Amino acid sequence: MTESISHRKIIHIDMDAFYASVEQMDNPLLRGKPLAVGGSEIRGVVSAASYEARKFGVRSAMSGVQAKKLCPEILFVPPRFDRYKEISRKIRKIFFEYTDLVEPLSLDEAYLDVTENKKNVPSATILAQEIRKRIFEEVGLTASAGISVNKFVAKIASDYNKPNGQKTVNPEEVGAFLEQLDIKKFYGIGKVTAEKMYQLGIFTGYDLKQKPLEFLEKHFGNSAQYYYQISRGIHNSAVKPNRTVKSVGAERTFFENLSSEVFLEEKIISIANELEKRLQKSKIAGKTITLKLKYSDFSLQTRSKTLPYYISDKNLIIDVAKELLYQERLKNSVRLLGLSLNNLNNQEKTKEAPKQKSVSVQLQFEFY
């Protein structure tokens, strides 16, 4: 059976080592040196690593202690999120000069649907080159890009020629491109799932494509349909300019581990203050409060409670958070504490995204 899907021209822009690159741009003394944003040689977790540090195996979410072991010369700097947001706004302003269909995934990456664009340029590849050039000239940072027929393939492609490069996967090339990839390169297949697929003899996109849907359902349950489709390059999710916020949170990593609920109560108050500010800025409230605890052995525990009404007031958040804190005894000393609010009341605030026209696969696409 021949599968028929509509194609769009999607660009995925991904800034290169964004946080670390901003720090190196702002401080010439850091340029060319292995750098970690966040963490330290005795505490904390790395938020981002420069390419000089990545050569030693340093990665985001790694402990600062481990980063120091891998790269003794590494430099640690505290994150400056206000600065990163400022730079991100400048970059997005450039995006919107090309299309209104921009879907940010984070401060440093976004999807752009340029099937129909404000420049009336038929080549998505040329547009991606121009956008990257403007980011470098106007902001001072490099970006990589992936260009293809849907979000899934474009995101994989953006990682292909990093840093400061781009990769175009034309409609007729999608199948061969995915078949030769290691399965761990597939967006949506994490480390645990990849290991399970290896055990089942699935090492590449080609291997995954050979497995019937029944086999995938047996081993992967509800995710089977997704894996079946992406192995064939099918991903019909549109670029959504108005993504609904599903959760708002704040957390703190402590300089010293805390082993008493009494000390954690004090931290709850300061974190709740920050969470309230974020909720007020977004003008939303939620029903479900989640307390996140990361212990000294790096194990993670969450405790949640859903209320019959929406809240955003810090005092109510604190009351519920304390209740969750004392719900059961601590398993160990605590290195990180977080609070988040989900089950939000922003569904009705989501505006309808501009309608996107499907482009038939039979049309000649100018990706080059």
C-alpha positions as CSV (number, residue, x, y, z in Angstrom):
1,M,0.0,0.0,0.0
2,T,1.4,3.4,-0.9
3,E,1.4,5.9,1.8
4,S,0.2,9.4,0.8
5,I,1.1,12.4,3.0
6,S,1.1,16.1,2.5
7,H,4.5,17.8,2.7
8,R,5.5,21.2,4.0
9,K,8.7,23.1,4.0
10,I,9.9,23.0,7.6
11,I,13.1,24.6,9.0
12,H,14.3,23.6,12.5
13,I,16.8,26.2,13.8
14,D,19.0,25.1,16.7
15,M,21.4,27.6,18.3
16,D,24.9,26.1,18.9
17,A,25.7,25.6,22.6
18,F,23.5,28.6,23.3
19,Y,24.0,29.4,26.9
20,A,27.8,28.8,26.7
21,S,28.0,30.7,23.4
22,V,26.3,33.7,25.0
23,E,28.8,33.7,27.9
24,Q,31.7,33.4,25.5
25,M,30.3,36.2,23.3
26,D,29.9,38.5,26.3
27,N,33.2,37.7,27.9
28,P,36.2,37.4,25.5
29,L,38.3,35.8,28.3
30,L,36.1,32.7,28.0
31,R,36.4,32.3,24.3
32,G,38.1,29.1,23.1
33,K,38.1,27.6,26.6
34,P,36.1,24.6,28.0
35,L,33.1,26.2,29.7
36,A,30.2,24.9,31.7
37,V,27.2,27.1,32.5
38,G,25.8,26.1,35.9
39,G,27.2,23.7,38.4
40,S,30.6,23.8,40.0
41,E,33.5,21.5,40.8
42,I,31.9,20.6,44.1
43,R,28.1,21.0,43.5
44,G,25.3,21.4,41.0
45,V,24.4,20.3,37.6
46,V,25.7,21.6,34.2
47,S,23.1,23.4,32.3
48,A,25.1,23.8,29.1
49,A,28.7,23.1,27.9
50,S,30.8,24.8,25.2
51,Y,32.0,22.7,22.3
52,E,35.5,22.9,23.8
53,A,34.2,21.1,26.9
54,R,32.1,18.7,24.9
55,K,35.3,17.3,23.4
56,F,36.1,15.9,26.8
57,G,32.6,14.3,27.2
58,V,31.0,17.1,29.3
59,R,27.3,17.3,28.6
60,S,24.2,19.1,30.0
61,A,22.5,17.5,33.0
62,M,25.9,16.1,34.1
63,S,27.1,16.9,37.7
64,G,29.7,19.5,38.0
65,V,31.9,17.0,39.9
66,Q,31.9,14.6,36.9
67,A,32.5,17.5,34.5
68,K,35.6,18.5,36.4
69,K,36.9,14.9,36.4
70,L,36.5,14.7,32.6
71,C,37.9,18.2,32.0
72,P,40.2,19.5,34.8
73,E,40.6,22.8,33.0
74,I,36.9,23.5,32.7
75,L,35.6,26.9,33.8
76,F,32.2,27.2,35.6
77,V,30.0,30.3,35.2
78,P,26.5,30.9,36.7
79,P,23.6,31.0,34.3
80,R,22.1,34.4,33.4
81,F,18.6,33.5,32.1
82,D,17.5,37.1,31.7
83,R,20.4,37.6,29.2
84,Y,19.5,34.3,27.4
85,K,15.9,35.4,27.1
86,E,17.0,38.8,25.8
87,I,19.1,37.2,23.0
88,S,16.3,34.7,22.3
89,R,13.8,37.5,21.7
90,K,16.2,39.1,19.1
91,I,16.5,35.8,17.3
92,R,12.7,35.2,17.2
93,K,12.2,38.7,15.8
94,I,14.3,37.6,12.9
95,F,12.2,34.4,12.5
96,F,9.0,36.4,12.3
97,E,10.4,38.5,9.4
98,Y,10.1,35.3,7.3
99,T,7.0,33.6,8.6
100,D,4.3,33.9,11.3
101,L,4.3,30.1,11.7
102,V,7.1,29.9,14.3
103,E,6.9,27.3,17.1
104,P,9.6,27.8,19.8
105,L,10.6,24.7,21.6
106,S,12.9,26.5,24.1
107,L,15.0,29.7,24.2
108,D,17.5,28.2,21.7
109,E,15.4,26.3,19.1
110,A,12.3,26.7,17.0
111,Y,10.4,25.3,14.0
112,L,9.5,27.5,11.1
113,D,7.0,26.6,8.4
114,V,8.2,28.5,5.3
115,T,5.9,26.6,2.8
116,E,4.5,30.1,2.2
117,N,6.8,32.8,3.5
118,K,7.0,36.6,3.7
119,K,10.0,36.7,1.4
120,N,8.3,34.7,-1.4
121,V,11.4,32.6,-1.7
122,P,10.6,29.0,-2.9
123,S,13.8,27.5,-1.6
124,A,13.7,26.5,2.1
125,T,17.4,25.8,2.0
126,I,18.2,29.4,0.8
127,L,15.9,30.8,3.6
128,A,17.7,28.8,6.2
129,Q,21.1,30.0,5.0
130,E,19.8,33.6,5.1
131,I,18.3,33.3,8.6
132,R,21.5,31.7,10.0
133,K,23.6,34.5,8.4
134,R,21.4,37.2,9.9
135,I,21.6,35.6,13.3
136,F,25.4,35.7,13.1
137,E,25.6,39.2,11.8
138,E,22.9,40.8,14.0
139,V,23.3,38.7,17.2
140,G,26.8,37.4,17.0
141,L,26.0,33.7,17.5
142,T,26.0,30.7,15.2
143,A,23.0,28.5,14.5
144,S,22.5,25.1,12.8
145,A,19.5,24.2,10.7
146,G,17.6,21.2,9.4
147,I,15.3,21.5,6.5
148,S,12.8,18.9,5.4
149,V,9.1,18.0,4.8
150,N,8.1,17.7,8.4
151,K,9.1,18.6,11.9
152,F,10.5,15.2,12.8
153,V,13.0,14.9,9.9
154,A,13.9,18.6,10.2
155,K,14.9,18.3,13.8
156,I,17.1,15.3,13.2
157,A,18.7,17.0,10.2
158,S,19.6,20.1,12.3
159,D,21.9,18.0,14.4
160,Y,23.6,16.5,11.3
161,N,26.2,19.2,10.5
162,K,26.6,20.9,13.9
163,P,27.9,23.4,14.8
164,N,27.3,26.2,12.3
165,G,25.9,24.0,9.5
166,Q,22.7,22.8,7.9
167,K,21.3,19.8,6.3
168,T,18.5,19.5,3.8
169,V,16.5,16.3,3.4
170,N,14.4,16.5,0.2
171,P,11.1,14.7,-0.1
172,E,12.6,11.9,-2.2
173,E,15.5,11.5,0.2
174,V,13.6,11.0,3.5
175,G,13.4,7.2,3.3
176,A,17.1,6.6,2.7
177,F,18.1,9.3,5.2
178,L,16.1,7.7,8.0
179,E,17.1,4.1,7.1
180,Q,20.8,4.7,7.6
181,L,20.5,6.5,11.0
182,D,21.2,4.8,14.3
183,I,17.9,4.5,16.1
184,K,19.2,6.7,19.0
185,K,19.3,9.6,16.6
186,F,15.5,9.5,16.2
187,Y,13.7,12.3,18.1
188,G,11.4,10.7,20.6
189,I,13.4,7.6,21.2
190,G,15.3,8.0,24.4
191,K,18.2,6.1,25.9
192,V,16.1,3.4,27.6
193,T,13.9,2.8,24.6
194,A,17.0,2.7,22.3
195,E,18.5,0.0,24.5
196,K,15.4,-2.0,24.4
197,M,15.3,-1.7,20.6
198,Y,18.9,-2.8,20.4
199,Q,18.0,-5.9,22.4
200,L,15.3,-6.6,19.9
201,G,17.7,-6.3,17.0
202,I,16.6,-2.8,16.0
203,F,19.7,-0.8,15.4
204,T,18.9,1.5,12.5
205,G,15.9,3.2,11.0
206,Y,15.9,0.5,8.3
207,D,15.6,-2.2,11.1
208,L,12.7,-0.3,12.7
209,K,11.0,0.0,9.3
210,Q,11.1,-3.8,8.8
211,K,9.1,-4.5,12.0
212,P,5.3,-4.9,11.5
213,L,3.0,-2.8,13.6
214,E,1.8,-5.8,15.5
215,F,5.4,-6.5,16.7
216,L,5.9,-2.9,17.8
217,E,2.5,-2.9,19.7
218,K,3.6,-6.0,21.5
219,H,6.9,-4.5,22.7
220,F,6.1,-0.8,22.9
221,G,2.4,-0.5,23.5
222,N,0.9,2.9,22.8
223,S,4.1,4.3,21.3
224,A,4.0,1.6,18.6
225,Q,2.1,3.7,16.1
226,Y,4.5,6.6,16.5
227,Y,7.5,4.5,15.9
228,Y,5.9,2.8,12.9
229,Q,5.2,6.1,11.3
230,I,8.4,7.9,11.9
231,S,10.4,5.0,10.5
232,R,8.6,5.8,7.3
233,G,9.1,9.6,7.6
234,I,5.4,10.2,8.4
235,H,4.9,13.0,10.9
236,N,1.9,15.3,10.2
237,S,2.1,17.5,13.3
238,A,1.8,21.2,12.1
239,V,4.0,24.0,13.3
240,K,2.0,25.6,16.1
241,P,2.7,29.2,16.9
242,N,0.6,29.3,20.0
243,R,1.8,26.3,22.0
244,T,-0.1,25.9,25.2
245,V,1.9,26.0,28.4
246,K,1.2,22.7,30.3
247,S,3.3,23.3,33.4
248,V,4.9,26.2,35.3
249,G,7.7,25.5,37.8
250,A,10.7,26.6,39.8
251,E,13.4,24.7,41.5
252,R,16.7,25.2,43.5
253,T,19.9,23.1,43.7
254,F,21.4,23.6,47.2
255,F,25.1,24.3,47.9
256,E,24.8,21.7,50.7
257,N,22.5,18.7,51.0
258,L,19.5,19.3,53.3
259,S,18.4,16.4,55.6
260,S,15.7,18.1,57.6
261,E,12.1,19.0,56.5
262,V,12.4,22.1,58.6
263,F,15.2,23.5,56.4
264,L,13.3,22.4,53.3
265,E,10.3,24.4,54.5
266,E,12.3,27.6,54.2
267,K,13.3,26.7,50.7
268,I,9.7,26.0,49.8
269,I,8.8,29.6,50.7
270,S,11.4,31.1,48.4
271,I,10.6,28.7,45.5
272,A,6.9,29.4,45.9
273,N,7.6,33.2,45.6
274,E,9.4,32.6,42.3
275,L,6.6,30.3,41.1
276,E,3.9,32.9,41.9
277,K,5.8,35.5,39.9
278,R,5.9,33.2,36.9
279,L,2.3,32.4,37.2
280,Q,1.3,36.1,37.4
281,K,3.5,36.9,34.4
282,S,1.7,34.2,32.4
283,K,-1.7,35.1,33.9
284,I,-2.5,31.5,34.5
285,A,-3.4,29.2,37.5
286,G,-3.4,25.5,38.1
287,K,-5.0,22.7,40.1
288,T,-2.2,20.2,40.5
289,I,0.9,21.0,42.6
290,T,3.9,18.7,42.3
291,L,6.8,18.7,44.8
292,K,10.1,17.4,43.2
293,L,12.9,16.0,45.4
294,K,16.3,15.0,44.1
295,Y,18.3,13.2,46.7
296,S,22.0,13.1,47.3
297,D,22.3,9.8,45.4
298,F,20.6,11.6,42.4
299,S,17.4,9.5,42.7
300,L,14.3,11.5,42.0
301,Q,10.9,11.5,43.7
302,T,7.8,13.5,43.0
303,R,4.7,14.0,45.1
304,S,1.5,15.6,43.7
305,K,-1.9,16.8,44.9
306,T,-4.8,18.0,42.7
307,L,-7.2,20.6,44.2
308,P,-10.8,21.1,43.2
309,Y,-10.1,24.7,42.2
310,Y,-7.4,26.7,40.4
311,I,-4.7,28.5,42.5
312,S,-1.8,30.8,41.8
313,D,-1.3,32.4,45.2
314,K,2.0,31.6,46.8
315,N,0.4,31.1,50.3
316,L,-1.9,28.4,49.0
317,I,1.0,26.8,47.1
318,I,3.2,26.8,50.2
319,D,0.4,25.2,52.3
320,V,0.0,22.3,49.8
321,A,3.8,22.0,49.2
322,K,4.4,21.6,53.0
323,E,1.6,19.0,53.1
324,L,3.4,17.1,50.4
325,L,6.7,17.4,52.1
326,Y,5.5,15.7,55.2
327,Q,3.5,13.1,53.3
328,E,6.3,10.6,53.9
329,R,9.7,10.6,55.4
330,L,12.7,11.7,53.3
331,K,14.6,8.8,51.8
332,N,17.9,10.6,52.0
333,S,19.4,14.1,52.2
334,V,18.1,16.5,49.5
335,R,20.2,18.3,46.9
336,L,17.4,19.8,44.8
337,L,13.8,20.9,45.5
338,G,11.3,22.0,43.0
339,L,7.6,23.1,42.8
340,S,5.5,23.0,39.7
341,L,1.8,23.7,38.9
342,N,0.0,21.9,36.0
343,N,-3.6,21.1,35.1
344,L,-3.7,24.7,34.1
345,N,-6.6,27.0,33.2
346,N,-5.1,28.3,30.0
347,Q,-6.9,26.0,27.5
348,E,-9.4,28.6,26.7
349,K,-6.7,31.2,26.2
350,T,-5.1,29.2,23.4
351,K,-5.8,31.1,20.2
352,E,-6.4,29.3,17.0
353,A,-3.2,29.0,15.0
354,P,-3.3,30.4,11.4
355,K,-4.5,27.7,9.1
356,Q,-1.8,26.1,7.1
357,K,-2.2,24.9,3.6
358,S,-1.1,21.4,2.7
359,V,1.2,21.1,-0.2
360,S,0.7,18.0,-2.3
361,V,3.7,15.6,-2.6
362,Q,3.4,15.8,-6.4
363,L,4.5,19.4,-6.5
364,Q,8.2,20.1,-7.2
365,F,9.7,21.3,-4.0
366,E,12.6,23.7,-4.2
367,F,14.6,22.8,-1.1
368,Y,17.9,23.4,-2.8
